[in-house]
Amino acid sequence: MGNAKTPGSTAVLVLEDGRIFRGRAYGAVGETLGEAVFSTGMTGYQETLTDPSYHRQVVVMTAPHIGNTGVNDEDPESGRIWVAGYVVRDPARVPSSWRSVRTLDEELVAQGVVGICGVDTRALTRHLRERGAMRVGIFSGEALADEASLLARVRTAPQMVGADLAAEVATAEPYTVPAIGAKRFTVAAVDLGIKGMTPRRMAERGIEVHVLPATATVEDVYAVDPDGVFFSNGPGDPAAADRPVSVMRSVLERSTPLFGICFGNQVLGRALGFGTYKLKYGHRGINQPVQDRLTGRVEVTAHNHGFAVDAPVGAPSDTPYGRAEVSHVCLNDGVVEGLRLLDRPAFSVQYHPEAAAGPHDAAYLFDRFVSLMEGQRA
Ligand SMILES: NC(=O)CC[C@H](N)C(=O)O
């Protein structure tokens, strides 16, 4: 957390391998620690900042100009900024948008988010691509100190591997998002860090969404008498998500239609008996090419993931819940981007069909979920 900003004051970004970038304080002044990751989205910084999946991550924006459209009250994906820190090359000096109500700098200060600007984000991104995501600290104001002590601070930060974070970001109390228009289905959505656009995309399809805390039990899920069950995106290491994995296994057992996004895809991978692993530097941006192996169609999609499912691409695998296959792959690097069961109504994707921000190529996946629920009724 930071205190009042001194414009243009010095800030230092220290990576855990000892590489240092100097710049100017942006947003709140102070100290922040986290995992350094980069996002290639040219637009949608408000959605990025407020995506709970970024909890404990310091986000480096590869787009050089950030803040151009200021901050509005409509675009946030949750009630607050979740990124641990923010790294920008060249912040907008004068934002311009009819929806803007304040500057991004003001918003970062108001929410105590420590950032840095004026750093060479291309060099920083290349470093992270070569060395991989790693721990980082941003320091400004009274937090500045000699390099050796800053590096020692960075090395005290917790690692992302093994981090169980969903309950830190998810709703404490259940809430309901009503269907828009006539209600057709009820869905229990286990909130592991859900983005606001996800229940909205379901509501638009006549689904009443009961958003449940990350700690929801199987009894909580079935207490809403769901036609389908959804597992959301969220922060942290899926290898630490034992509770959602066991809840999901009960849902699979009962053959209730099931859909998972991002963390939810990793939870499905684990529920089926596949492993998960940490990617070197992850996928974060809104223009990643993904192929739907069922139709052959390529979609341009929004991503934010640092882990992935380790499942064989090709012939289906036998799992305790019948045959499962990799339904989608990333065309940049072959990473598993979706799973589908062949004998039960369940599927998931590693990317973001709710796409806020991002292209809407993958919105059909919400319709697939609706079809599964229709199929179950027929
Ligand atoms: N957006 C997400 O759900 C991210 C899932 C997980 N925390 C990852 O980094 O891979």
The ligand as an SDF file (V2000), in Angstrom:
LIG
                    3D

 10  9  0  0  0  0  0  0  0  0999 V2000
   -7.4550  -16.6080  -15.1740 N   0  0  0  0  0  0  0  0  0  0  0  0
   -7.3110  -17.7160  -14.4900 C   0  0  0  0  0  0  0  0  0  0  0  0
   -8.2700  -18.3660  -14.0810 O   0  0  0  0  0  0  0  0  0  0  0  0
   -5.9050  -18.1370  -14.1470 C   0  0  0  0  0  0  0  0  0  0  0  0
   -5.8030  -19.5260  -13.5910 C   0  0  0  0  0  0  0  0  0  0  0  0
   -4.4760  -19.7590  -12.8690 C   0  0  0  0  0  0  0  0  0  0  0  0
   -4.3620  -18.9230  -11.7310 N   0  0  0  0  0  0  0  0  0  0  0  0
   -3.3250  -19.5450  -13.8260 C   0  0  0  0  0  0  0  0  0  0  0  0
   -2.5720  -18.6290  -13.6590 O   0  0  0  0  0  0  0  0  0  0  0  0
   -3.1520  -20.2910  -14.7580 O   0  0  0  0  0  0  0  0  0  0  0  0
  1  2  1  0
  2  3  2  0
  2  4  1  0
  4  5  1  0
  5  6  1  0
  6  7  1  0
  6  8  1  0
  8  9  2  0
  8 10  1  0
M  END
$$$$
